[in-house]
Amino acid sequence: MHLMDLKIFFSPIDESVYEGIEDPTSFYKNIRIFSEQQPEYNGANLALIGLEEDGGSELNAGASQAADEIRRKLYKLKKGYGPYKIIDLGNLRKGIDVSESQSRLKEVCSVLVENDVLPVIIGGTHDHTYAQYLAYENLDKLVSLLNIDAFLDIEDDGSKIVNSRNHLHKILLHEPNYLFSLNQLAYQSYLIDHETLAVLEKLYFDAYRLGHLRQYLPDMEPIIRDADLMSFDMTAIKSSDAPGNKHAQPFGLTGEEACQICWYAGLNEKMSSVGFYEYYPLLDDEHKKTAAVAATMVWYFVEGFYHRKDEHNFRGNDYMRYVVSMPSDPENLVFYKSKLSEKWWMEVPYPHGKFLYERNLIVPCSYSDYQTANKGEVPEKWITTQAKLI
């Protein structure tokens, strides 16, 4: 692991952002920020990164001011649970073009993730998800991406440049391919072309429309728990709660639902980077409501992070193991339930001989998957996971 000086990439936070915040219980007073000197990232749990690059979306030009507006709201919130080890690295300086800005973000996130510091990216346009994903390229592991957006940015627009309409397409085509799964939450059916959804289905990737998510929000928790990185486009939140976006839609997640998703994401021990994109201050209302929603989402993510329970030793006494006999192949399905958190997991066997040492992959699931197995049906989650392993 190498410790790299990140100062060259960042500019300090403007004094006007935190001026006059004296409350010792405030978020601001309990973190270290880049004012005169950039705080050391070594030993930190979380690092805030502000983005000034807005060139990836011609419509949301002006997203460059977003990070500081979100900070103005976030810094005033109260410190939450746990011993905060949080730093704010400042604003990532723009490159000469979008691709250079993205490669800077990739570099910074890569260094942080390698050193067990979780980057929390605020501001900028949604195409930075690509840079966030590239940070995992040299980690020698498959990753799962959780994308929250009203739209599906999988356009093949023929452009060599990664932008906010094609960045998922670029991720899917990226070589080497280390994407294990892509889950899209809160898309809106009338904004999505059917063929695009069919492409995802062929790849055994999952997309959950807004109505489904709203009806079964607790069932989304295992999907969120399975992700290594999360990208949240503010377009997913309805315009009455988050007007500060050029694509703001009358329907969408409420601010509370967005915070619930962020709380689940924070709790997820696997989650190692997160980005909140596409906030456009010039379109916000006079109270900067969208900035307040984004700040509260970050706060809930941090709160979830400090409530994490290390839940990965399934052989310990903290788990109940359930074996369900099935009427056909597979003969048995094995489930685990944590006595601490009451969360569920299930075993999915690797195809024979695929991996020498591990026989099963243990994936998050919900109680309803266990109930499905008890009715003699193989849960959908088991089928799609096995398909990805072949």
Order of alpha helices (4+ residues) and beta strands (2+ residues): beta-beta-beta-alpha-beta-alpha-beta-alpha-beta-alpha-beta-alpha-beta-alpha-alpha-beta-alpha-beta-alpha-beta-beta-beta-beta-alpha-alpha
